[in-house]
Amino acid sequence: MSRKICVTAVDGQTGFLIAELLLTNDTFSSKIDAVVGLSLHPNDGRCKELGKLGAKILPHHPGKEREMVKALKDTGADTICVVPPAHPDKYDITAELIDATKRANIPNVCFLSSAGCDFADPKKQPRLHEFLELEQLVLATKGDPKTATGHSPVVIRAGFYAENLLLYAPQAQKEGILPLPVGKDHKFAPIALGDVSQVAAYVLSGKGPNGFDDKHRGQLIVLTGPMLATGGELATAASQALDTEMAFENISAREAKRVLNSQSDSDESEKQYLLEYYSLVREGKTNYISTLAFHAVTGTKPQEPSEFFKVYAKEFQPKEQHVAKRRKVDGH
């Protein structure tokens, strides 16, 4: 049974990492035949890297649905991973892509959504709520007899990416603080991007008599990290992992926006998404963990926050500490 996978938004971190895993990890590459990457920026460095690994990169031109339908058909892909792109028109671009997938009759569809979208208020958290609307577009194809799309669907709701904490590395290095607008009492459970990508790769490469592996087919998979934590508890985990004092600072939504504008080169829609997710935390709507699905799919446990901080120790530790450690090593 062949498996040819199209991954969208491969110029972004999530799409790139999913495609890279499929191409380089034998657990997945041995089960698939080809990977096609769809990108709004086909000349991006990530796209070039995937091309060297064997992926075919196709340009994505929003607003030209008929061309996209033809391009998807020409790839011969039987599976698609729809990753909404970082773009001001994320909703419209993704909705058009879902419709093109439907018209191209691609039977196996994995949609990467966001945990918390079902709690989002369409007026207070519109960017988050968009994911719920897009999920509905994907799942509605299940009952459409005119298309094969929807025959084998999977929706993955990914929680807050732990990598977003890297945005606050300058404060961690200079002042020893994690400034987050999440309040002092409510909790959330950051998940490593690599863990989300791993689940997606298992789903996309899995095979069953009806498309995806029957263990995954039709599943709504919610993914969070394994540790439910307040901002203070995250700072404590960072302190223990980095062997340095790290404190949590509860900042206002206004200051959080200023920090993002000055320290992040992300698209404005992505910044708004982050601010909306923080507001969900403050409202007490993220006080849960969801790790059973991760274990069922991968057979392992998701990365603990302490492990995350150890992986990115150089980004969070004070620069003076790097120098001291290097001198100690050099001087034995």
Legacy VTK file of the C-alpha trace (Angstrom):
# vtk DataFile Version 3.0
C-alpha trace
ASCII
DATASET POLYDATA
POINTS 332 float
0.000 0.000 0.000
1.647 3.221 -1.180
1.688 6.423 0.828
2.470 9.790 -0.752
2.121 12.690 1.683
1.618 16.388 1.068
2.518 18.651 4.003
1.442 22.295 3.847
3.175 25.399 5.217
6.582 23.677 5.202
8.319 27.061 5.413
6.982 27.292 8.978
8.412 25.503 11.996
5.605 22.976 12.406
5.190 21.976 8.772
8.952 21.809 8.293
9.554 19.582 11.306
6.757 17.178 10.339
8.129 16.852 6.795
11.704 16.504 8.070
10.712 13.698 10.450
8.915 11.844 7.674
11.989 12.076 5.453
14.785 11.388 7.945
13.441 9.142 10.699
13.413 5.504 9.618
10.351 4.828 11.782
8.393 6.923 9.293
10.458 7.084 6.087
10.343 3.288 5.737
6.536 3.423 5.551
6.093 6.168 2.969
6.930 6.640 -0.683
7.261 10.394 -1.094
6.793 13.776 0.597
5.540 16.882 -1.168
5.882 20.230 0.591
3.463 23.055 -0.094
4.726 26.551 0.699
3.757 30.201 0.397
7.516 30.878 0.283
9.064 28.068 -1.804
12.497 29.737 -1.824
12.674 29.821 1.971
15.682 28.147 3.568
13.553 25.441 5.183
12.082 24.537 1.798
15.531 24.273 0.266
16.630 22.013 3.110
13.625 19.737 2.609
14.369 19.662 -1.102
17.864 18.366 -0.347
16.309 15.655 1.823
14.175 14.475 -1.090
10.933 16.410 -0.807
9.307 18.008 -3.816
8.418 21.628 -3.060
5.357 23.206 -4.655
4.475 26.916 -4.498
1.146 27.726 -2.862
-0.702 30.613 -4.539
-3.753 31.614 -2.474
-6.753 32.798 -4.431
-6.148 30.339 -7.264
-8.099 27.323 -6.052
-8.477 25.696 -9.456
-4.695 25.705 -9.906
-4.261 24.266 -6.418
-6.721 21.456 -7.141
-4.762 20.547 -10.265
-1.431 20.753 -8.431
-2.684 18.457 -5.658
-3.994 15.961 -8.182
-0.729 16.039 -10.130
1.271 15.172 -7.000
-0.556 11.869 -6.721
-0.769 12.414 -2.971
-3.219 10.169 -1.125
-2.565 11.915 2.202
-2.371 15.542 3.249
-1.333 17.258 6.465
-3.020 20.649 6.547
-0.986 23.044 8.689
-2.499 26.549 8.769
0.195 29.039 7.694
1.471 32.013 9.679
-0.327 34.666 7.661
-2.829 37.487 8.272
-5.277 35.634 6.013
-4.703 32.280 7.712
-8.394 31.406 7.858
-9.181 32.183 4.215
-6.030 30.464 2.929
-6.664 27.330 4.992
-10.385 27.208 4.143
-9.510 27.416 0.460
-6.910 24.668 0.882
-9.442 22.405 2.611
-11.870 22.945 -0.255
-9.119 22.238 -2.816
-8.269 19.024 -0.947
-11.912 18.052 -1.154
-12.070 18.731 -4.894
-8.823 16.833 -5.427
-10.331 13.794 -3.666
-7.443 13.236 -1.260
-8.834 10.589 1.129
-6.513 10.846 4.151
-6.566 14.240 5.863
-4.737 15.233 9.040
-5.587 18.746 10.201
-3.344 20.496 12.719
-5.557 22.578 14.988
-5.141 24.230 18.382
-6.045 23.036 21.851
-8.303 25.573 23.510
-10.144 26.514 20.335
-13.301 24.939 21.754
-13.087 27.290 24.755
-12.347 30.395 22.704
-14.891 33.191 22.549
-15.315 34.301 18.909
-15.275 37.956 19.991
-12.529 37.831 22.635
-10.323 35.169 21.038
-11.137 35.241 17.286
-7.799 33.804 16.113
-8.177 30.806 18.392
-11.834 30.338 17.466
-10.888 30.215 13.786
-9.348 26.798 14.373
-12.695 25.438 15.552
-14.367 26.748 12.395
-11.649 25.179 10.234
-12.049 21.852 12.058
-15.713 21.926 11.147
-14.844 22.432 7.475
-12.558 19.386 7.584
-14.988 17.147 9.448
-17.968 18.176 7.291
-16.404 16.356 4.339
-17.051 13.073 6.163
-20.703 13.202 5.171
-20.202 14.380 1.591
-20.742 11.485 -0.851
-19.279 13.532 -3.712
-15.703 13.376 -2.437
-13.304 10.802 -1.019
-11.957 13.462 1.341
-13.139 12.880 4.871
-13.076 9.101 4.466
-10.055 8.967 6.783
-9.741 12.145 8.891
-7.670 13.001 11.948
-7.665 16.304 13.842
-4.740 17.113 16.125
-5.296 19.909 18.640
-1.835 21.019 19.715
-1.439 22.924 22.956
0.798 25.885 23.730
4.221 25.234 22.185
6.963 25.277 24.803
9.210 26.853 22.166
7.158 30.040 22.542
8.965 30.505 25.861
12.129 31.177 23.837
10.619 34.560 23.003
11.442 35.559 26.573
15.038 34.310 26.536
16.459 37.882 26.595
14.739 38.556 29.939
15.803 35.155 31.256
19.458 35.815 30.365
19.639 39.429 31.501
17.253 39.553 34.448
16.587 35.941 35.423
12.826 36.234 34.834
10.096 34.649 32.719
7.627 37.465 31.948
4.279 35.922 31.013
0.751 37.436 31.040
-0.903 34.324 32.487
-1.918 35.473 35.972
-0.645 33.992 39.222
-3.090 31.181 39.936
-4.216 29.426 36.761
-2.198 26.797 34.951
-1.315 25.501 31.492
0.781 22.653 30.121
3.268 23.639 27.386
4.142 20.916 24.895
7.322 20.581 22.847
6.907 21.155 19.124
8.881 17.978 18.499
6.265 15.959 20.379
3.439 17.368 18.259
5.380 16.687 15.075
6.088 13.133 16.219
2.378 12.388 16.691
1.604 13.877 13.274
4.304 11.732 11.649
2.917 8.564 13.239
-0.574 9.416 11.996
0.534 10.348 8.477
2.670 7.230 7.986
0.220 4.819 9.626
-1.760 2.546 7.317
-4.977 0.593 7.644
-7.628 -0.987 5.418
-9.493 2.336 5.245
-6.570 4.717 4.867
-4.963 5.820 8.125
-4.263 3.204 10.782
-7.573 2.299 12.436
-6.043 3.311 15.778
-5.833 6.903 14.503
-8.564 7.202 11.886
-11.410 9.460 12.981
-9.607 10.587 16.134
-9.696 14.054 17.658
-6.296 14.098 19.365
-5.678 16.717 22.048
-2.028 17.219 22.966
-0.560 19.088 25.912
2.615 18.719 27.890
2.733 16.428 30.948
3.095 19.152 33.584
0.258 21.468 34.546
1.986 24.568 35.827
1.523 28.143 36.900
4.029 30.698 35.683
5.815 30.369 39.016
6.029 26.587 38.715
7.475 26.914 35.214
10.121 29.268 36.562
10.924 26.757 39.311
11.327 23.995 36.716
13.630 26.283 34.743
15.688 27.094 37.854
16.210 23.422 38.654
17.062 22.493 35.069
19.407 25.422 34.465
21.012 25.452 37.919
20.340 29.165 38.174
17.694 31.307 39.822
14.716 32.005 37.553
11.643 33.957 38.683
8.200 34.384 37.154
6.865 37.865 36.489
3.165 38.254 35.819
2.971 41.014 33.236
-0.053 42.755 31.756
-1.506 41.905 28.357
-0.387 45.335 27.173
3.221 44.727 28.213
3.085 41.252 26.701
2.087 42.768 23.378
4.974 45.233 23.594
7.440 42.438 24.359
6.206 40.369 21.420
6.427 43.339 19.071
10.006 44.052 20.108
11.340 40.491 20.398
9.394 38.397 17.901
9.560 38.431 14.123
6.415 36.296 13.934
3.484 37.312 11.785
1.012 39.669 13.511
-1.664 36.961 13.433
0.651 34.620 15.349
1.314 37.263 17.974
-2.422 37.781 18.365
-2.895 34.026 18.695
-0.346 33.928 21.549
-1.985 36.832 23.359
-5.375 35.137 23.021
-3.998 31.868 24.388
-2.575 33.725 27.374
-6.036 35.185 27.977
-7.459 31.646 28.017
-4.955 30.787 30.754
-5.993 33.821 32.786
-9.637 32.748 32.416
-8.853 29.319 33.848
-9.694 27.495 30.605
-6.389 25.634 30.270
-6.334 23.926 33.681
-5.978 20.417 32.226
-3.465 18.037 30.686
-4.066 15.625 27.836
-1.286 13.072 27.407
-3.115 9.742 27.007
-3.382 10.175 23.243
0.322 10.952 22.956
1.196 7.747 24.796
-1.315 5.715 22.764
0.156 6.951 19.476
3.883 6.965 20.292
4.223 4.558 23.212
6.281 7.161 25.070
5.749 10.204 27.292
5.893 13.843 26.149
8.828 16.000 27.150
8.834 17.455 30.666
9.421 21.219 31.061
12.688 20.523 32.877
13.919 18.562 29.864
12.868 21.393 27.556
14.849 23.947 29.551
17.902 21.670 29.517
17.713 21.349 25.730
17.634 25.139 25.380
19.954 25.907 28.311
22.194 28.205 26.257
19.212 30.363 25.317
17.981 30.796 28.906
21.083 30.791 31.107
22.818 34.090 31.926
25.756 34.634 29.588
28.079 35.017 32.564
27.215 31.464 33.567
28.266 30.170 30.129
31.602 31.931 30.480
32.153 30.555 34.002
31.346 27.013 32.923
33.616 27.273 29.885
36.499 28.554 32.032
35.977 25.704 34.482
36.114 23.181 31.640
39.133 24.829 30.012
40.946 24.992 33.320
39.884 21.473 34.344
LINES 1 333
332 0 1 2 3 4 5 6 7 8 9 10 11 12 13 14 15 16 17 18 19 20 21 22 23 24 25 26 27 28 29 30 31 32 33 34 35 36 37 38 39 40 41 42 43 44 45 46 47 48 49 50 51 52 53 54 55 56 57 58 59 60 61 62 63 64 65 66 67 68 69 70 71 72 73 74 75 76 77 78 79 80 81 82 83 84 85 86 87 88 89 90 91 92 93 94 95 96 97 98 99 100 101 102 103 104 105 106 107 108 109 110 111 112 113 114 115 116 117 118 119 120 121 122 123 124 125 126 127 128 129 130 131 132 133 134 135 136 137 138 139 140 141 142 143 144 145 146 147 148 149 150 151 152 153 154 155 156 157 158 159 160 161 162 163 164 165 166 167 168 169 170 171 172 173 174 175 176 177 178 179 180 181 182 183 184 185 186 187 188 189 190 191 192 193 194 195 196 197 198 199 200 201 202 203 204 205 206 207 208 209 210 211 212 213 214 215 216 217 218 219 220 221 222 223 224 225 226 227 228 229 230 231 232 233 234 235 236 237 238 239 240 241 242 243 244 245 246 247 248 249 250 251 252 253 254 255 256 257 258 259 260 261 262 263 264 265 266 267 268 269 270 271 272 273 274 275 276 277 278 279 280 281 282 283 284 285 286 287 288 289 290 291 292 293 294 295 296 297 298 299 300 301 302 303 304 305 306 307 308 309 310 311 312 313 314 315 316 317 318 319 320 321 322 323 324 325 326 327 328 329 330 331
